[in-house]
Amino acid sequence: MDLRMMAFDSPLFSVLQHLHDAGDDSDKSVSCPSRTYARDAKAMAATAADVKESPNSYAFIVDMPGVKSGDIKVQVEDDNVMVISGERKREEEKEGAKYMRMERRVGKFMRKFALPENANTDKISAVCQDGVLTVTVEKLPPPEPKKPKTIEVKIA
């Protein structure tokens, strides 16, 4: 339960929330995911993305605030699955400074998108500007319609 949702937003309740989230994992089986893992998986699934289709391409627009372009990877696997992954790193603490509150997400993230059949995986570009990643996938030209085949009829 998130105590902040109930208007308990003081440092004391933040510490209690952290202790509650940490829990005691010693009595759980190995196959049961920890709360931290479940929270990280939810964070990865919550990476906001928009997909737009234009006449010549598809655009995947993903919010990446605070992520350096060197920490982002765009890959195509299995010929039709585009994977956008990366890592948001915590700033190094300066001597004498300490965090009073930490709310921004850090850690690894990943999104997978199944590409349509007419996506040209050889023509993909990615640009990250102002914390927004835009991946453009060009479309393949439509196949030319097959012309009817004329068969000559011979007289026997």
Kinemage of the C-alpha trace (Angstrom):
@kinemage 1
@onewidth
@group {chain A} dominant
@subgroup {mainchain}
@vectorlist {calphas} color= white
{ca met a 1} P 0.000 0.000 0.000
{ca asp a 2} L 1.376 3.409 -0.915
{ca leu a 3} L 1.025 5.713 2.059
{ca arg a 4} L 1.503 8.775 -0.141
{ca met a 5} L -1.835 7.988 -1.795
{ca met a 6} L -3.494 8.560 1.587
{ca ala a 7} L -1.891 12.033 1.995
{ca phe a 8} L 0.781 10.737 4.392
{ca asp a 9} L 3.683 12.394 2.593
{ca ser a 10} L 6.188 13.025 5.382
{ca pro a 11} L 9.771 11.696 5.627
{ca leu a 12} L 8.731 9.317 8.424
{ca phe a 13} L 6.063 7.687 6.276
{ca ser a 14} L 8.518 7.514 3.346
{ca val a 15} L 10.894 5.490 5.528
{ca leu a 16} L 8.049 3.253 6.698
{ca gln a 17} L 6.976 2.725 3.059
{ca his a 18} L 10.541 1.757 2.131
{ca leu a 19} L 10.742 -0.726 5.022
{ca his a 20} L 7.364 -2.167 4.053
{ca asp a 21} L 8.503 -2.579 0.422
{ca ala a 22} L 11.796 -4.195 1.469
{ca gly a 23} L 10.033 -6.869 3.510
{ca asp a 24} L 11.650 -10.112 4.622
{ca asp a 25} L 12.350 -12.309 1.604
{ca ser a 26} L 13.981 -15.113 3.639
{ca asp a 27} L 10.834 -17.249 3.849
{ca lys a 28} L 9.961 -17.081 0.140
{ca ser a 29} L 10.776 -19.792 -2.349
{ca val a 30} L 13.336 -19.174 -5.073
{ca ser a 31} L 10.697 -19.185 -7.823
{ca cys a 32} L 8.667 -16.374 -6.232
{ca pro a 33} L 9.707 -12.939 -7.545
{ca ser a 34} L 10.719 -10.330 -4.995
{ca arg a 35} L 8.796 -7.100 -4.565
{ca thr a 36} L 11.720 -5.201 -6.071
{ca tyr a 37} L 11.631 -7.388 -9.197
{ca ala a 38} L 7.879 -6.935 -9.551
{ca arg a 39} L 8.231 -3.160 -9.124
{ca asp a 40} L 11.023 -3.040 -11.749
{ca ala a 41} L 8.974 -5.152 -14.180
{ca lys a 42} L 6.054 -2.782 -13.718
{ca ala a 43} L 8.361 0.187 -14.359
{ca met a 44} L 9.553 -1.381 -17.613
{ca ala a 45} L 6.007 -2.033 -18.744
{ca ala a 46} L 5.023 1.516 -17.792
{ca thr a 47} L 7.477 3.161 -20.201
{ca ala a 48} L 5.111 5.419 -22.142
{ca ala a 49} L 5.080 5.007 -25.934
{ca asp a 50} L 3.013 6.174 -28.880
{ca val a 51} L 2.914 4.495 -32.297
{ca lys a 52} L 1.927 6.535 -35.352
{ca glu a 53} L 1.401 5.359 -38.913
{ca ser a 54} L 1.928 7.644 -41.885
{ca pro a 55} L 1.650 6.748 -45.574
{ca asn a 56} L 5.385 5.912 -45.840
{ca ser a 57} L 6.484 4.930 -42.327
{ca tyr a 58} L 5.724 3.994 -38.732
{ca ala a 59} L 6.934 6.187 -35.859
{ca phe a 60} L 7.501 4.870 -32.333
{ca ile a 61} L 7.696 7.732 -29.833
{ca val a 62} L 8.974 6.855 -26.364
{ca asp a 63} L 9.461 9.164 -23.368
{ca met a 64} L 13.046 8.941 -22.081
{ca pro a 65} L 13.539 11.831 -19.652
{ca gly a 66} L 17.023 11.913 -18.173
{ca val a 67} L 18.370 9.071 -20.327
{ca lys a 68} L 21.502 9.749 -22.357
{ca ser a 69} L 21.343 8.647 -25.990
{ca gly a 70} L 24.385 6.415 -25.389
{ca asp a 71} L 22.352 4.449 -22.826
{ca ile a 72} L 19.576 3.604 -25.338
{ca lys a 73} L 19.622 0.582 -27.671
{ca val a 74} L 17.262 -0.083 -30.576
{ca gln a 75} L 17.452 -3.610 -31.998
{ca val a 76} L 15.427 -5.844 -34.308
{ca glu a 77} L 15.217 -9.505 -33.380
{ca asp a 78} L 13.474 -12.390 -35.133
{ca asp a 79} L 13.080 -10.170 -38.231
{ca asn a 80} L 9.939 -8.454 -36.945
{ca val a 81} L 10.314 -7.560 -33.249
{ca met a 82} L 11.820 -4.170 -32.419
{ca val a 83} L 13.323 -3.898 -28.937
{ca ile a 84} L 14.000 -0.535 -27.312
{ca ser a 85} L 16.055 -0.881 -24.146
{ca gly a 86} L 18.366 1.116 -21.963
{ca glu a 87} L 19.163 2.270 -18.502
{ca arg a 88} L 18.462 5.391 -16.513
{ca lys a 89} L 21.276 5.919 -14.028
{ca arg a 90} L 21.180 7.748 -10.718
{ca glu a 91} L 23.315 10.864 -10.488
{ca glu a 92} L 26.408 10.490 -8.358
{ca glu a 93} L 25.988 12.109 -4.979
{ca lys a 94} L 28.205 15.080 -4.306
{ca glu a 95} L 30.092 15.251 -1.046
{ca gly a 96} L 28.027 16.922 1.656
{ca ala a 97} L 24.744 16.557 -0.262
{ca lys a 98} L 22.112 13.936 0.450
{ca tyr a 99} L 18.754 13.038 -1.003
{ca met a 100} L 15.741 13.978 1.058
{ca arg a 101} L 13.365 12.279 -1.392
{ca met a 102} L 13.900 9.955 -4.369
{ca glu a 103} L 10.890 9.570 -6.655
{ca arg a 104} L 12.335 9.386 -10.170
{ca arg a 105} L 12.690 5.891 -11.569
{ca val a 106} L 16.150 4.525 -12.216
{ca gly a 107} L 17.281 1.220 -13.628
{ca lys a 108} L 16.853 -0.765 -16.793
{ca phe a 109} L 13.843 -0.572 -19.062
{ca met a 110} L 12.711 -2.387 -22.187
{ca arg a 111} L 9.822 -2.269 -24.635
{ca lys a 112} L 9.128 -4.715 -27.457
{ca phe a 113} L 7.035 -3.916 -30.513
{ca ala a 114} L 5.880 -6.425 -33.127
{ca leu a 115} L 6.504 -4.785 -36.498
{ca pro a 116} L 3.914 -5.086 -39.273
{ca glu a 117} L 4.681 -7.235 -42.318
{ca asn a 118} L 5.262 -4.206 -44.529
{ca ala a 119} L 7.930 -2.692 -42.215
{ca asn a 120} L 11.352 -2.326 -43.840
{ca thr a 121} L 13.750 -3.453 -41.098
{ca asp a 122} L 16.717 -2.321 -43.201
{ca lys a 123} L 15.565 1.317 -43.024
{ca ile a 124} L 15.189 2.209 -39.342
{ca ser a 125} L 16.370 5.479 -37.829
{ca ala a 126} L 16.330 6.696 -34.218
{ca val a 127} L 16.648 10.229 -32.837
{ca cys a 128} L 16.554 11.273 -29.174
{ca gln a 129} L 15.742 14.933 -28.579
{ca asp a 130} L 14.573 16.690 -25.404
{ca gly a 131} L 13.980 13.386 -23.598
{ca val a 132} L 11.837 11.898 -26.377
{ca leu a 133} L 13.080 9.011 -28.536
{ca thr a 134} L 11.576 8.787 -32.019
{ca val a 135} L 12.228 5.585 -33.960
{ca thr a 136} L 11.117 5.714 -37.588
{ca val a 137} L 10.576 2.492 -39.538
{ca glu a 138} L 9.975 2.965 -43.239
{ca lys a 139} L 7.354 0.883 -45.017
{ca leu a 140} L 8.099 -1.471 -47.871
{ca pro a 141} L 6.524 -0.426 -51.172
{ca pro a 142} L 3.282 -2.253 -51.849
{ca pro a 143} L 3.700 -5.280 -54.101
{ca glu a 144} L 2.789 -4.700 -57.707
{ca pro a 145} L -0.480 -6.336 -58.673
{ca lys a 146} L -0.004 -9.491 -60.674
{ca lys a 147} L -0.942 -9.187 -64.292
{ca pro a 148} L -3.209 -11.889 -65.603
{ca lys a 149} L -1.351 -14.494 -67.581
{ca thr a 150} L -2.710 -15.054 -71.057
{ca ile a 151} L -2.549 -18.587 -72.369
{ca glu a 152} L -2.634 -19.149 -76.067
{ca val a 153} L -5.266 -21.602 -77.190
{ca lys a 154} L -4.082 -23.841 -80.014
{ca ile a 155} L -6.350 -25.447 -82.521
{ca ala a 156} L -5.981 -29.223 -82.636
